Amino acid sequence: MKSKDLVKVFEESIAMEEKGYLFYKESAEKIKNSLGRRMLLRLAEDEQTHIKRIKDIYLHFANGTMGEVRAELYKSAAFEEIFNRMKDQLQEAIGETSASAVDDEEIINIALELESHARFYYEKAAKQSVDIKISEFYKLLAIEEKNHYEILQKTNSYLQNPSLFFGMEYH
């Protein structure tokens, strides 16, 4: 991938994460279910973290200092860590459980599309990058977006049928 193409990928990545942040922040204000609200606020925070990390690696790329980038600075949050956060939030939200509303599910479905799109975009960027650190960075972002997608799916399951959700093996 040429340098100018990579700059475009960085710019599009930042724009995509900024749109995701705004969507999650605004949706958290609209969603009726408290678990969904907490989850969307957490995803908004994650999007801000992604923006910072993309900008950091872009600066290293632009300044020719990719050799200084340490992979451990960009470690991904494991799915179990994210899910455990969601479980904790779920316990807090039990007392606040409200009936699921169509708009809640619509918000989650849009979020699923955003995360899916971001994942495939980052997977493509990882494959096209000739710099191993940039490739690994985009692979990591793709994994995080996949984890977000899975959390959103679980939240959607909860919104659709809370009693069934509690009967599932999510301990």
PEPECOR-V918310 format. One line per field, one symbol per residue. phi: phi as a letter, one per 20 degrees, with the letter a starting at -180 (. if undefined). A space follows every 50 residues. Layout:
phi->???
This chain:
phi->.fgfffffffffffffffffgffffffffefeefffffffffffffffff gfffffffffffemdgfefdgffdfeffgfffffffffffffegfdgcff cgffffgffffgffffffgffffffffefeefffffffffffffffffgf ffffffgfffbgffgfefede
